[in-house]
Amino acid sequence: MDAVTLLDEVAAAYRGLTSLAVEMRLIQGDEDWKQERRVLGAYVAPDSFRVNDGGKHGHSVVSNGLESASYSRRMKRFRRYPIAARDQTPGVFRPHYPAGSAFLFERISESVTRAEFLRDEPARLGDTELLCHVVRVEYELPARFSAVYTTSPVEFWIHPVTKMVLRMECEVTMRRAPGEETETSKQVLVFVSLRINEAIAAEQFEMQTPEDVIDMPSGGSGGGKGHEQWRSSSREGQTVILQSGNVIDGIALKFERRITISEDRKTVHVADQIFSPGGSIEFEHTLPLEHFDEGGV
């Protein structure tokens, strides 16, 4: 069994899909800590994706070829943003970072430095055991990532007929900051079900703004433990619009400020709105401006 040829066949099989719907179990951890999550994925060619990761406290990401949207159920955070490059789309396997909930392995044969066939071994798909080819693959890691993390060789369980991946294992070693000790976590991705080239409703790739959160436009963001924040700015005519939001212990708050300078430049009008899950409040201010002629101080 030539492992490189097999990887090329797997990549071609995924590129040839018209649709794919999967259920997966993602198991992550080490000797002291372990986490298991249920992940649902859906894809319709050429550019519709959906990933539901982690149940009621997890997150969802949708991309329909026109825009993308994400929703964190734990932090109650929602935002829309332009579609990402395909190799950055959630659900698409990335050779330089093989860990995570990937289910579309069209790039499995890229950046390979070494591949070897190990054995034939059964892998469980739901209640059925299917004999698979097991291969070990080493991928080239770009230099800009090597100071942050490294990955072990990745092992794939590949069904010989469909060329679908039914199981993936690897280890990821992270260094969160210069000088800090590294942390190694084992990643096991197990496929529970696969539906290949079956119809998937278009509604699966739409996401409406959830009622209990605020719509967070793209912009700067940050935060810490139990706290996330974002900010953005735009302009409508003579009015500058500043928006910001905070999610504090799961409670979402949004702030909007509209600033308009009068045509005679003598006053500035400021209109503020604050939104919370329970309602909103508005208030306005008009302040005088001291206008200096050119050269004035």
Residue, then its C-alpha position, 0 to 999 in steps of 0.5 A: m500500500d503506497a501511502v502517498t497515493l492513498l492520500d491523493e485518492v482521499a483528497a480527490a474523493y473529498r473534492g468530488l463531494t456534492s455534500l457531506a453531513v457528519e457527526m463526530r466526537l472530539i476527545q482532547g486532553d492529557e493524563d490529568w484532564k480530558q474533554e469530549r465534545r459532540v460535533l456536527g458538520a455539514y457541507v454542500a459544494p461548492d462553499s456552504f459549511r456549518v459546524n455545531d461544536g460542543g452542544k448547548h454550551g458550545h458554538s456554531v459557525v455557518s458560511n454560505g458563500l456570501e457571508s459567515a456568522s458565528y454564535s457562542r452559546r456559552m458567552k451569548r456572542f453573535r457576529r457576522y463577518p465576510i467569508a474567510a478563505r476556504d483553507q481557513t473555513p471551519g470544518v476544512f482540514r489544515p495540514h499545518y494544524p491538524a487538530g480540531s473538528a475538521f471533517l473535509f479532508e480535501r487538503i490531506s495530501e498537501s505539505v506532506t513530508r513523510a507518509e507511511f502505511l501502518r496496518d489494516e485495522p477496524a474503525r467504528l462508525g456508529d454501531t458498525e466496525l469497518l476495516c480501514h487502512v491506517v496511515r501515519v503522516e508528517y506535515e511541514l510546519p511553517a516557521r512562523f508557527s514552530a515557536v508556538y506549537t508543534t504537532s506529532p505525526v497524524e494517524f488516519w483511519i481511511h475507509p478503502v472504498t469511500k476514501m473517507v476518514l473515519r478516525m484521526e489521532c495526533e498530539v499538539t504541543m503548545r507554548r502559550a507565551p515565550g519562556e513558558e513551559t509547553e503543554t501537550s494534548k492528545q487529540v482524537l477525532v472519531f466519526v459517529s456517522l457519515r451521510i455522503n452526497e445526500a440532500i441537505a436543506a439550504e436552511q442549515f446554512e443560514m443563521q438568524t440573530p439569536e433573540d438573547v444576544i446582540d448582533m456583533p459586527s466585525g471589528g476589534s475584540g478582546g477580553g479575559k476570563g468570563h469577559e469578551q468585548w468588541r468595538s467597531s466604527s463607521r460613518e453615515g454622512q456627517t455622523v460617526i457611529l461608534q459601537s462596542g459590546n461586552v459579554i460579562d459572565g454570559i450577559a451581553l451588553k451593547f453600546e452605540r454612540r452617534i456623534t454629529i457636528s453641526e454644519d456651522r461647527k458650533t455644536v456637537h450632538v451625541a446620541d447614546q443607546i445601551f442595549s441589554p437582554g432586558g431592553s434598551i435606553e436612549f439619551e442625547h446631549t448637545l454640547p457647544l464647540e469652541h471653533f478656532d479659525e485656521g491658525g487659532v489656538 
